[in-house]
Amino acid sequence: MILKIKELREEMQLTQTELAKRIGNSQRNVSNWETGASEPDIQTIVRLADVFGVSIDELFGRNAVPPEVEKTEGMDRILIHVIRKLSDAQKTALLTLVQSFSVV
């Protein structure tokens, strides 16, 4: 089983240790998953997908695009992909900024 853990982690600019803390696991396990030395259990796979903001299909390298993203075009589609890569704190800050525009 080959997961895109390293690629997605690097896109989010997280260290292995930071990712491990977010999913309640160890840095050593994250390293082993990235190198293929071991595999995460299904509960961890779900947590990884949640942290990365991707489907389990995408975590496995299947480029499934959610229906709401599939229907979008241009700048909207770009924004969705960028937002999905933000940390929770960054998403909260962005939401506050967007709400200040009085469009939500």
PyMOL commands that set and color helices and strands:
alter all, ss='L'
color gray80, all
select helices_A, chain A and resi 5-11+16-23+27-35+42-52+56-59+67-70+74-84+88-100
alter helices_A, ss='H'
color red, helices_A
deselect
rebuild
show_as cartoon
